[in-house]
Amino acid sequence: RRVTKTVLWMAGAASIAVVALAAAGLCLTSGCGSVGYLAQSVEGHIAILNAAKPVADWEADPATAEKLRARLVLSQQMRDFAVAELALPDNASYRRYAQLGRSAAVWNVVAAPELSLKLETWCFPVVGCVGYRGYFDREEAEAFAAQLRAQGLEVRVYGVPAYSTLGRLPGAYFADPLLSTFIDYPEVELARLMFHELSHQVAYASGDTMFNESFATAVERFGSRRWMDERAGQAARAEYLAFDARRNDFRALTGRTRGALDALYKSDASDADKRAAKAALLQRMRADYAALRDGPWQGWAGYDAWFANANNASLGVLAAYTELVPAFERLFEAEGRDPARFYAAVKRLADLPKDARREKLAAPPSSDQ
């Protein structure tokens, strides 16, 4: 299972107005995308909101399956924990639930050149430039991916179980709902995903996907550890620890490969030599994965599809979620492992220009950041 998320631009407070203007033939920025893309984003999001109803209504409905009812009860305990123990926003997010009847909330499309890990970017109002395009219909995502492949780019299409609207729109109707695409995740994974999404409502730097996603990943890590230590039962703890160990192995392996490929692409080697060396590095990565799967993972094959289709785009997008996590974790320690103080420091960083933000985050952390 790939537990990946995205922040879609389309539900920010100003973006609804942008779509209305686009429908009238106007566009506020030269890079804001086609009218069709803008329209499907809003229509898809509104469809999800229309499908959602309060968790209490699902719990009271005798037609609700007992398994779902139990998961909804658990989700509300996690939501309360997020406020009380992690200082995450106390609002209507994840107090409603929607049954989608599909495997993903949206499908993301990412692309990178043949000899680079740098993702293509698209720019939108509110959230700035991002390294993906999200589609609520998989066929539309695949059609756009085909266009990018025709341009010579390496492309990855992947399903996203959840996304954040950044908490920009008021009222319970517009709040991010729980979704059927992730409600059945293992206990600690469910907590992890909710904490990650809620953190995007705390701090957000426009046009800096790596900063935003690495921050949210840092929050999910210390948040899920606290949930596991304080609330999870023995079985849930064991399940998560086994899953997290495999995920750490995955991160280490893909991180080594990204580093080697990045050095290769930036080298003075000819394009022909780069292509040959790239093929060898990817072959070695897949062999190392097979050794993990058939060895310490005892046949667990959850990453088979990812490695079979791995390319520059899929490797490049991983960096957005992990590259800056160690720096954020150092900052969390410097703030005394106090979530509120940590968030305040991150907000100060988010207000800086991108270059200054990176420089400050890379510096030895102090409580006055």
Secondary structure, 3 states (H helix, E strand, C coil): CCCCEEECHHHCCCHHHHHHHHHCCCCCCCCCCCHHHHHHHHHHHHHHHHHCEEHHHHHHCCCCCHHHHHHHHHHHHHHHHHHHHHCCCCCCCCCEEECCCCCCCEEEEEEECCCCCCCCCEEECCCEEECCEEECCHHHHHHHHHHHHHCCCEEEEEEECEEECCCCCCCHHHCCCEECCCCCCCHHHHHHHHHHHHHCCCCCCCCCHHHHHHHHHHHHHHHHHHHHHHCCCHHHHHHHHHHHHHHHHHHHHHHHHHHHHHHHHCCCCCHHHHHHHHHHHHHHHHHHHHHHHHCCCCCCCCCHHHHHCCCHHHHHHHHHHHCCHHHHHHHHHHCCCCHHHHHHHHHHHHCCCHHHHHHHHHCCCCCCC
